[in-house]
Amino acid sequence: MQLIDLPDEILLIIFRKLNKIELFCSLLGVHQRLDRVLHDSIFTNTLTLLEKFSPPDICSLSPLVLDRLCSQVLPAIEHKIQWMNLEGSSLERVLSSGNFLHLFGLGVYGITKTYALHLLSDETLLCHQLRKQISSLAVQTTGNVGYPFDLNELIFTNLIYTFSNLKSLDLNPFKVYHQITTMSKAHLSVYSSTLRELSIQLRWIDDCLYILDGRFDQLCVFNVKVMYSSRSRSLLDFDQVKSSNLRSFSFTNLFEIDCYDEFLVPLLRRMLKLEELRLYMACSRRKSFVDGNDLKANVIEFFPRLKVFIFAIYSTIRDYDKMNLLTNEDIQKTFLEFPTENIVSCVDYFPNRNESQCYVYTLPFPLTSYERIANNFQDGLFPSVRKVSLFDERPFEHQFFRRIQKSFPLLEELSVVNRQAQNEKSKNANDYLPLIYYKHLSSLDLLLVHDDYIEEFLLDTKTSLPFNINVNVAYEAIHRVTDDFRRIETRMNCSKVNCLYSSFEISRPSKHFEGYFRSTVSY
């Protein structure tokens, strides 16, 4: 039986399992019937012209494949394409290879900021038709760190001007710090009566005010990630906020903020028509945690139209009241009669640091990272989480790490901070400890730990590490744990490890050092 003998339904099933670009490059033009199947909207509506598209790692197509696409494939399906994702260096060539009359969405990744400005300022590089046609745009910029002015602000302004019918803009969708934008009221003179959805990363939380001051009067969806707290709180003017059309708001902060009460709550209270609200944040407060009572008083009662409320909120208190310690049950009671169901709370106290923390979040867990887990962690299943950090002033025992592995089955990055020795260590090699398998772990940070935790991960009777894992560790500590890199019980796991260590720690490593690990990398 030949491929062309199969029914169209079977061909569709087979082709949907395969890479689109390989399909087009291999089969388009080979047979009339195969062409008809490949022209189906399933394959042509959205094209990702990238070798690797797992942000923030972007790899462009090989020159050979790009030549075939631009000379033969794209001209054949140009009238079918509605959205394209491509790498910045191939943008001009791809867009000049066809007449994409139905293209409304464009994702451009890995484009330098200076080239982005050049592209937007030169009318010959983007034809007039495309400038009017594109209504949805995602742009990820790279490079140009340390410029004396914020290129992202210029790019943002030029994007609004260039694409006159832009309805959706996602500027720098990934968490990369040099992509943060600073808004300046003095220089940001752009307006748009078409923009309905905006996703952006801002340097300062009060930059939100310049977005919501009425210059985008049709804005319905605003997703913002913020790096720092307010610059000048005495100058904040919430009366300038005009958000009558805003229906969905998502707020994420990259570092802990200290202006939840002074800025975020007053800002939210001006979004009276919100139907969807997402808060992913860490904040420090003086006296009380952000709990159900706080959210009911400061958020819920102001939004009569609210239908969706998803959150993951850390709140910390320094110099906490040691005579009136709240428990998980106390926090959980504050969510009685709360409009959102399936809420988890977790409270921890760290007397040495004189600090307490409370984490409240909705289920299913909405983030890909879970930070500062302590022994009081509430078990569950978190299939979306890829990155975890652990911190406590009480020791983490072996059973705790079993709980972590079971709760985060797809864990890729793990960081441990704990200076306390374990209490329940194995006394001899014959003691049974259930082996923990970290199947997907690629990065392990053990730089700030007691030696017991290095042993916890390197002993093959406790842990099975995957091959080619990067482990960041202090040289002297791993030197002790491995008995000068000659210990048999740790050799199996170490043979899988790329050992990362500081070159400032040692003048000359042991002669057994490099041969004990898969590789050694100093920094």
VOGU-3710 file (C-alpha; in Angstrom, 3 decimals, decimal comma):
1> mqlidlpdei> 0,000/0,000/0,000  1,221/3,478/-0,901  0,753/6,593/1,226  -1,611/8,092/-1,333  -3,852/5,004/-1,094  -4,876/5,878/2,469  -8,184/7,688/3,072  -8,023/11,433/3,755  -9,132/10,870/7,363  -6,165/8,551/8,027
11> lliifrklnk> -3,742/10,932/6,322  -4,985/13,767/8,527  -4,433/11,681/11,663  -0,910/10,739/10,571  0,087/14,243/9,442  -1,159/15,866/12,639  1,381/13,779/14,558  4,283/15,098/12,489  6,223/18,333/12,311  4,444/20,797/10,001
21> ielfcsllgv> 7,588/22,272/8,470  9,015/18,824/7,700  5,692/17,824/6,179  5,533/20,824/3,869  9,185/20,595/2,855  8,952/16,845/2,165  5,497/16,320/0,659  4,124/19,588/-0,744  4,227/19,381/-4,540  4,855/15,613/-4,587
31> hqrldrvlhd> 1,284/14,536/-5,382  -1,922/16,427/-6,078  -3,904/14,498/-3,473  -1,303/15,030/-0,756  -1,323/18,743/-1,614  -5,076/18,849/-1,049  -4,705/17,314/2,408  -1,801/19,586/3,345  -3,837/22,642/2,324  -6,285/21,831/5,118
41> siftntltll> -6,611/24,705/7,600  -5,326/22,400/10,369  -1,864/22,702/8,851  -1,935/26,120/7,213  -3,687/28,432/9,683  -0,717/28,673/12,075  2,919/28,158/11,120  5,868/28,135/13,522  8,966/28,707/11,404  11,461/27,835/14,130
51> ekfsppdics> 13,706/24,842/14,696  13,126/25,004/18,462  10,259/26,878/20,077  10,443/26,287/23,816  10,745/29,834/25,191  13,012/31,456/26,070  15,243/29,129/23,971  14,645/30,028/20,343  16,481/28,384/17,429  16,051/29,495/13,822
61> lsplvldrlc> 15,562/27,146/10,905  18,556/25,936/8,935  19,364/27,945/5,752  18,445/24,956/3,588  14,989/24,568/5,123  14,394/28,342/5,052  15,305/28,415/1,335  12,790/25,662/0,564  10,070/27,372/2,614  10,515/30,802/1,075
71> sqvlpaiehk> 10,945/29,668/-2,523  8,315/26,911/-2,758  6,200/26,260/0,337  5,046/29,701/1,496  4,105/30,966/-2,018  1,932/27,843/-2,421  -0,071/28,365/0,784  0,243/32,158/1,226  -3,514/32,777/1,042  -4,164/30,208/3,806
81> iqwmnlegss> -1,826/31,457/6,541  -3,388/33,415/9,413  -0,635/33,382/12,061  3,140/32,952/11,833  5,776/32,548/14,550  9,295/33,223/13,329  12,789/34,195/14,403  13,830/37,831/14,054  16,643/37,349/11,546  14,324/35,600/9,061
91> lervlssgnf> 11,481/38,120/9,337  12,198/40,185/6,216  12,842/37,198/4,008  9,730/35,309/5,106  7,371/38,277/4,751  8,732/39,101/1,292  8,244/35,521/0,041  4,488/35,766/-0,467  1,381/37,897/-0,456  -0,166/36,968/2,897
101> lhlfglgvyg> -3,594/38,515/2,475  -5,177/36,702/5,443  -2,287/37,021/7,897  -3,601/38,741/11,024  -1,198/37,445/13,712  2,574/37,581/13,974  4,984/36,279/16,621  8,558/37,557/16,283  11,131/36,048/18,656  14,813/36,650/19,316
111> itktyalhll> 14,885/40,005/17,531  17,440/42,583/18,692  16,030/45,856/19,944  18,020/48,003/17,520  16,882/45,891/14,564  13,286/46,045/15,794  13,460/49,851/15,776  15,025/49,796/12,305  12,284/47,516/11,036  9,532/49,684/12,472
121> sdetllchql> 10,976/52,951/11,180  11,653/51,811/7,586  8,382/51,613/5,652  9,967/49,517/2,899  10,619/46,588/5,260  6,992/46,141/6,289  4,565/46,804/3,482  1,671/49,180/4,022  -0,854/46,359/3,666  0,711/44,309/6,488
131> rkqisslavq> 0,897/47,341/8,762  -2,874/47,709/8,468  -3,576/43,968/8,367  -1,818/42,713/11,503  -4,149/42,866/14,493  -2,328/40,497/16,910  1,373/40,763/17,646  3,871/39,083/19,999  7,433/40,430/20,085  10,370/39,109/22,121
141> ttgnvgypfd> 13,502/41,265/22,006  17,064/40,426/22,995  20,338/42,220/23,653  21,169/45,898/24,042  21,525/45,672/27,824  22,777/48,828/29,522  21,673/51,427/26,974  21,353/54,940/28,489  17,660/54,978/27,609  14,952/52,372/27,540
151> lneliftnli> 14,724/50,902/24,039  11,680/48,867/25,061  9,689/52,055/25,554  10,617/53,195/22,036  9,725/49,787/20,624  6,386/49,798/22,430  5,596/53,285/21,115  6,632/52,436/17,556  4,631/49,204/17,533  1,469/51,117/18,412
161> ytfsnlksld> 2,158/53,712/15,705  3,210/51,241/13,001  0,349/48,744/13,288  -2,623/51,057/13,078  -5,256/48,337/13,617  -3,478/46,500/16,415  -5,916/44,864/18,831  -3,592/42,546/20,798  0,052/43,138/21,789  2,323/40,878/23,848
171> lnpfkvyhqi> 5,673/42,620/24,337  8,416/40,346/25,691  6,298/37,427/26,892  9,127/35,678/28,772  10,663/36,390/32,183  13,963/37,975/31,148  15,067/40,923/33,223  16,727/43,015/30,497  13,416/43,022/28,620  11,694/45,051/31,330
181> ttmskahlsv> 10,181/48,322/30,109  10,264/51,659/31,928  7,392/53,962/31,069  7,953/57,712/31,197  4,954/60,008/31,241  7,058/62,748/29,700  8,023/60,668/26,652  5,160/58,186/26,294  2,855/60,108/23,983  1,339/57,132/22,175
191> ysstlrelsi> -2,428/56,567/21,986  -4,575/53,818/20,506  -8,315/53,477/20,045  -8,030/49,886/18,747  -5,828/48,097/21,330  -7,961/45,696/23,381  -5,374/43,313/24,880  -1,942/44,216/26,255  0,662/41,983/27,931  3,860/43,688/29,056
201> qlrwiddcly> 6,689/43,567/31,622  7,289/46,836/33,492  10,219/47,928/35,631  8,161/49,868/38,211  4,717/49,117/39,550  3,592/52,742/39,139  4,275/52,479/35,387  0,855/50,797/35,318  -0,681/54,232/35,825  0,625/55,449/32,455
211> ildgrfdqlc> -0,958/52,480/30,692  -4,325/53,031/32,384  -4,601/56,807/32,106  -6,992/56,705/29,165  -4,529/56,593/26,260  -5,802/53,053/25,481  -9,478/53,689/26,016  -10,639/50,395/24,487  -8,333/48,201/26,586  -10,256/45,174/27,894
221> vfnvkvmyss> -7,449/42,793/28,917  -4,297/43,958/30,733  -1,636/41,424/31,771  1,361/42,964/33,519  4,536/41,655/35,150  6,328/44,104/37,441  9,889/43,999/38,718  10,064/46,650/41,469  7,871/48,572/43,913  6,874/52,181/43,404
231> rsrslldfdq> 9,520/54,821/42,602  7,881/57,850/44,212  4,793/57,029/46,231  4,182/60,627/47,181  3,489/61,414/43,501  1,008/58,589/42,867  -2,255/59,864/41,433  -4,902/57,155/41,176  -7,498/59,631/39,932  -5,798/59,501/36,515
241> vkssnlrsfs> -6,741/55,817/36,145  -9,478/55,395/33,522  -10,337/51,733/33,109  -14,023/51,758/32,235  -13,603/49,043/29,576  -11,172/46,823/31,505  -12,681/43,365/32,016  -9,612/41,221/32,757  -6,521/42,091/34,814  -3,525/39,884/35,605
251> ftnlfeidcy> -0,764/41,133/37,939  2,557/39,349/38,556  5,570/40,712/40,420  9,041/39,265/39,864  10,486/40,436/43,213  8,785/41,032/46,551  6,942/44,354/46,746  6,151/46,429/49,832  3,291/48,498/48,419  0,357/46,098/48,327
261> deflvpllrr> -1,778/48,357/50,521  -0,441/51,678/49,205  -0,571/50,914/45,489  -2,128/47,655/44,348  -5,323/47,848/46,407  -6,105/51,474/45,379  -5,368/50,573/41,753  -7,699/47,566/41,835  -10,515/49,624/43,318  -10,649/51,672/40,117
271> mlkleelrly> -11,313/48,622/37,952  -14,988/48,430/38,825  -16,103/46,379/35,815  -13,603/43,547/36,199  -14,891/40,075/35,394  -11,553/38,214/35,638  -8,736/38,885/38,113  -5,415/37,039/38,522  -2,916/37,965/41,234  0,470/36,204/41,368
281> macsrrksfv> 2,545/38,121/43,863  4,860/38,264/46,873  4,491/41,191/49,248  5,763/42,275/52,648  3,347/43,706/55,225  3,657/45,133/58,700  1,034/43,326/60,768  -1,172/40,835/58,939  -1,024/38,308/56,135  -3,020/38,579/52,942
291> dgndlkanvi> -5,774/36,093/53,784  -9,421/35,528/52,954  -10,630/38,388/55,145  -8,196/40,801/53,514  -9,146/39,726/49,989  -12,852/39,989/50,774  -12,479/43,494/52,191  -10,000/44,895/49,672  -10,915/43,046/46,492  -14,107/40,986/46,354
301> effprlkvfi> -16,592/43,576/47,621  -15,504/46,106/44,979  -16,159/43,812/41,985  -19,830/42,855/41,695  -19,220/41,464/38,186  -16,233/39,278/39,114  -16,600/35,751/37,734  -13,013/34,454/37,835  -10,547/35,089/40,674  -7,291/33,104/40,558
311> faiystirdy> -4,380/33,878/42,846  -1,093/32,722/44,333  -0,045/35,220/47,017  2,947/35,164/49,351  2,810/37,636/52,206  5,630/38,041/54,723  5,792/39,769/58,097  9,047/40,758/59,749  9,151/41,161/63,540  5,993/39,073/63,831
321> dkmnlltned> 3,923/38,706/67,010  5,301/35,564/68,678  2,468/35,516/71,228  -0,250/35,214/68,614  0,847/32,687/65,982  -1,678/31,776/63,322  -1,960/28,226/61,985  -2,984/26,886/58,591  -6,420/26,214/60,033  -6,742/29,838/61,175
331> iqktflefpt> -5,964/31,116/57,689  -8,231/28,539/56,080  -11,182/29,746/58,180  -10,850/33,222/56,661  -11,870/31,717/53,310  -15,224/30,463/54,570  -17,993/31,878/52,376  -15,339/32,977/49,893  -16,673/33,015/46,296  -13,686/31,030/45,008
341> enivscvdyf> -13,414/27,363/46,023  -10,404/25,024/46,391  -8,040/27,364/48,235  -4,903/26,157/50,038  -3,051/28,027/52,788  0,405/27,415/54,225  1,949/29,343/57,160  5,601/29,173/58,262  7,643/30,879/60,992  11,394/31,440/60,989
351> pnrnesqcyv> 12,476/32,654/64,448  16,163/33,015/63,576  15,271/35,467/60,813  12,406/36,911/62,862  10,174/36,436/59,840  6,920/34,681/58,998  5,278/33,861/55,685  1,874/32,809/54,440  1,114/31,394/51,013  -2,479/31,225/49,798
361> ytlpfpltsy> -3,389/29,963/46,354  -6,219/28,575/44,285  -6,280/25,092/42,806  -5,326/23,938/40,278  -2,024/25,670/41,071  -1,677/28,457/38,467  2,132/28,882/38,226  5,120/26,939/36,889  7,275/27,699/39,958  6,715/27,180/43,695
371> eriannfqdg> 9,089/29,193/45,890  10,251/28,964/49,535  8,669/25,646/50,483  9,200/24,713/54,142  8,359/21,644/56,232  4,804/22,871/56,659  4,163/22,371/52,938  0,670/21,114/52,099  1,003/17,998/49,935  -0,726/17,867/46,589
381> lfpsvrkvsl> -0,149/17,236/42,910  1,379/20,101/40,926  1,894/18,839/37,340  2,476/22,344/35,934  5,378/23,211/38,266  8,897/22,934/36,837  10,874/25,016/39,353  10,928/24,678/43,168  12,934/26,318/45,957  13,118/24,972/49,531
391> fderpfehqf> 13,947/26,967/52,653  13,561/26,290/56,365  15,263/26,697/59,734  14,184/23,171/60,652  15,896/20,212/58,964  14,513/18,574/55,843  14,383/14,819/56,374  14,437/12,143/53,679  10,662/11,680/53,851  10,211/15,391/53,128
401> frriqksfpl> 12,110/15,023/49,856  9,876/12,065/48,976  6,866/14,346/49,437  8,464/16,939/47,173  9,184/14,412/44,430  5,639/13,032/44,534  4,056/16,496/44,553  6,160/17,787/41,633  6,565/14,824/39,248  7,880/16,983/36,360
411> leelsvvnrq> 10,333/18,988/38,453  13,283/20,377/36,422  14,964/22,948/38,702  15,418/22,556/42,463  17,127/24,890/44,927  17,693/24,009/48,603  18,656/26,440/51,387  18,983/24,831/54,831  21,884/24,984/57,293  20,406/22,545/59,832
421> aqneksknan> 21,709/18,963/60,068  19,244/16,148/59,434  17,992/14,272/62,516  16,926/11,017/60,852  20,038/10,000/58,952  20,766/6,399/58,097  23,095/4,843/60,698  24,586/2,230/58,389  24,489/1,049/54,798  21,922/-1,682/55,561
431> dylpliyykh> 19,236/0,728/56,809  16,352/0,816/54,344  15,409/4,175/52,855  12,976/4,371/49,947  14,902/5,524/46,886  13,793/8,855/45,377  13,857/9,169/41,584  14,128/12,647/40,039  13,453/11,726/36,418  13,294/15,219/34,917
441> lssldlllvh> 15,644/17,182/37,173  18,231/19,151/35,164  19,426/21,746/37,704  20,136/21,345/41,440  21,416/24,165/43,659  23,032/22,986/46,932  25,282/25,973/47,513  23,745/27,093/50,828  23,135/23,816/52,637  24,465/21,614/55,412
451> ddyieeflld> 26,606/18,703/54,182  23,745/16,323/54,980  21,742/17,590/51,981  24,620/17,090/49,580  24,802/13,535/50,893  21,024/13,225/50,593  21,225/13,794/46,842  24,522/12,054/46,084  24,159/8,789/48,029  22,860/6,153/45,621
461> tktslpfnin> 20,983/4,467/48,483  18,804/7,593/48,905  18,517/9,267/45,527  18,698/8,412/41,845  19,752/11,400/39,764  19,222/11,680/36,010  22,165/11,817/33,621  23,741/15,201/32,727  22,320/17,136/35,687  23,963/20,443/36,708
471> vnvayeaihr> 24,720/20,637/40,455  25,855/23,931/41,986  27,773/23,217/45,206  30,585/24,541/47,418  33,852/22,766/46,643  34,908/22,226/50,264  31,507/20,788/51,151  31,439/18,254/48,340  35,091/17,451/49,082  34,050/16,421/52,616
481> vtddfrriet> 30,932/14,496/51,574  32,758/12,428/48,944  35,859/11,742/51,111  38,184/13,577/48,755  36,238/12,262/45,738  36,933/8,603/46,527  33,714/7,543/48,276  32,111/4,544/46,568  28,525/5,257/47,738  28,434/8,644/45,985
491> rmncskvncl> 30,348/7,683/42,841  27,339/6,479/40,822  25,349/9,715/41,136  28,452/11,888/40,750  29,259/10,156/37,467  26,034/11,707/36,110  26,724/15,187/37,493  28,131/18,336/35,923  29,654/19,866/39,062  29,443/23,681/39,164
501> yssfeisrps> 31,682/25,397/41,735  33,327/28,751/42,398  36,949/28,992/41,293  37,550/31,519/44,101  37,091/28,797/46,710  40,230/26,823/45,901  43,717/27,404/44,558  44,264/23,812/43,440  41,521/21,132/43,339  42,188/17,562/44,433
511> khfegyfrst> 43,777/15,270/41,849  40,685/13,028/42,130  38,228/15,880/41,515  37,667/16,025/37,756  37,626/12,280/37,170  34,914/11,786/39,805  32,203/13,730/37,927  30,822/13,694/34,424  32,323/17,175/34,096  33,443/20,070/36,306
521> vsy> 32,687/23,718/35,548  34,088/26,675/37,491  32,589/30,147/37,557
//
